[in-house]
Amino acid sequence: MRTESREQDGYTQMIEVYGCADCSGCEHKVKCLYKYNPKKIRTEGHFGDIKENESFRHFSYRSTEKVYKEFMLYAISGNINKYHRFLHQEIIKYEGKPEQKTA
């Protein structure tokens, strides 16, 4: 266990972190990691992109309906930007995995 302090927007947050350095071979790995599946580990995707690239830290509204609408606006704008990059050949259409030659 270790204690970390994080400062953001003028507030200091103290966090206690529990964990081990290496989980390989641990019998409790399945219980520790929510729905652990080594073949399908996904990141936050679009929400992570909004957090990092747009410096989005909190919603402007508080009700569930308004938060949903605000996030949908971010998602739609992200899709429009992605489509724009696709039209201008900045990203390539995904054609699936290339055929692999067997030995």
C-alpha positions as CSV (number, residue, x, y, z in Angstrom):
1,M,0.0,0.0,0.0
2,R,1.1,3.5,-0.8
3,T,-0.4,7.0,-0.4
4,E,-0.4,9.4,-3.3
5,S,-1.5,13.0,-3.3
6,R,-2.9,14.6,-6.4
7,E,-3.6,18.3,-7.0
8,Q,-6.1,19.5,-9.5
9,D,-8.0,22.8,-9.9
10,G,-6.7,24.0,-6.5
11,Y,-7.8,20.9,-4.5
12,T,-5.5,18.3,-3.1
13,Q,-6.7,14.7,-3.1
14,M,-5.1,11.9,-1.0
15,I,-5.4,8.5,-2.5
16,E,-4.4,5.1,-0.9
17,V,-3.3,2.7,-3.5
18,Y,-3.5,-1.0,-2.8
19,G,-1.8,-3.5,-5.2
20,C,1.1,-5.6,-6.1
21,A,3.9,-5.0,-8.6
22,D,3.3,-8.2,-10.6
23,C,0.0,-10.0,-10.9
24,S,1.2,-12.9,-13.1
25,G,0.5,-16.2,-11.4
26,C,-1.6,-14.7,-8.7
27,E,-4.7,-16.7,-7.8
28,H,-6.7,-13.6,-6.9
29,K,-6.1,-11.9,-10.3
30,V,-9.6,-12.8,-11.5
31,K,-11.2,-11.2,-8.4
32,C,-9.0,-8.1,-8.5
33,L,-9.5,-7.1,-12.1
34,Y,-13.2,-6.6,-13.2
35,K,-14.1,-9.1,-15.8
36,Y,-10.4,-9.8,-16.6
37,N,-9.9,-11.4,-20.0
38,P,-6.4,-11.2,-21.4
39,K,-7.7,-11.4,-25.0
40,K,-10.2,-8.5,-24.7
41,I,-8.8,-5.6,-22.8
42,R,-10.3,-2.3,-24.0
43,T,-9.6,1.2,-23.0
44,E,-12.2,4.0,-22.5
45,G,-12.1,4.8,-26.2
46,H,-13.9,8.0,-27.1
47,F,-14.2,9.1,-23.5
48,G,-10.5,8.7,-22.9
49,D,-9.8,10.7,-26.1
50,I,-12.1,13.5,-24.9
51,K,-10.3,13.6,-21.5
52,E,-6.8,13.7,-22.9
53,N,-7.1,15.6,-26.2
54,E,-9.9,18.0,-25.3
55,S,-8.8,18.5,-21.6
56,F,-12.3,17.6,-20.6
57,R,-12.5,17.1,-16.8
58,H,-16.1,17.6,-15.7
59,F,-19.6,18.0,-17.1
60,S,-21.1,21.5,-17.1
61,Y,-24.5,20.2,-16.1
62,R,-25.7,17.9,-13.2
63,S,-28.9,16.1,-14.2
64,T,-28.6,12.7,-15.8
65,E,-30.5,13.9,-18.9
66,K,-28.3,17.0,-19.4
67,V,-25.0,15.1,-18.8
68,Y,-26.2,12.5,-21.4
69,K,-26.9,15.2,-23.9
70,E,-23.6,17.0,-23.3
71,F,-21.6,13.7,-23.8
72,M,-23.6,12.9,-26.9
73,L,-22.5,16.3,-28.4
74,Y,-18.9,15.4,-27.6
75,A,-19.4,12.0,-29.2
76,I,-21.0,13.4,-32.3
77,S,-18.3,16.0,-32.7
78,G,-15.7,13.3,-32.4
79,N,-17.4,11.3,-35.1
80,I,-17.6,14.3,-37.4
81,N,-13.9,15.0,-36.9
82,K,-13.1,11.3,-37.6
83,Y,-15.2,11.4,-40.8
84,H,-13.5,14.6,-41.9
85,R,-10.1,13.0,-41.5
86,F,-11.2,10.0,-43.4
87,L,-12.5,12.1,-46.3
88,H,-9.1,13.9,-46.5
89,Q,-7.1,10.6,-46.4
90,E,-5.6,11.3,-43.0
91,I,-6.9,7.9,-41.8
92,I,-7.2,4.7,-43.9
93,K,-10.4,2.6,-44.1
94,Y,-10.0,-0.6,-42.0
95,E,-10.1,-3.6,-44.3
96,G,-9.7,-6.3,-41.6
97,K,-6.6,-8.2,-40.6
98,P,-4.2,-9.1,-43.4
99,E,-4.0,-12.7,-44.4
100,Q,-1.3,-14.5,-42.5
101,K,0.8,-17.2,-44.2
102,T,1.0,-20.4,-42.2
103,A,4.3,-22.1,-41.8
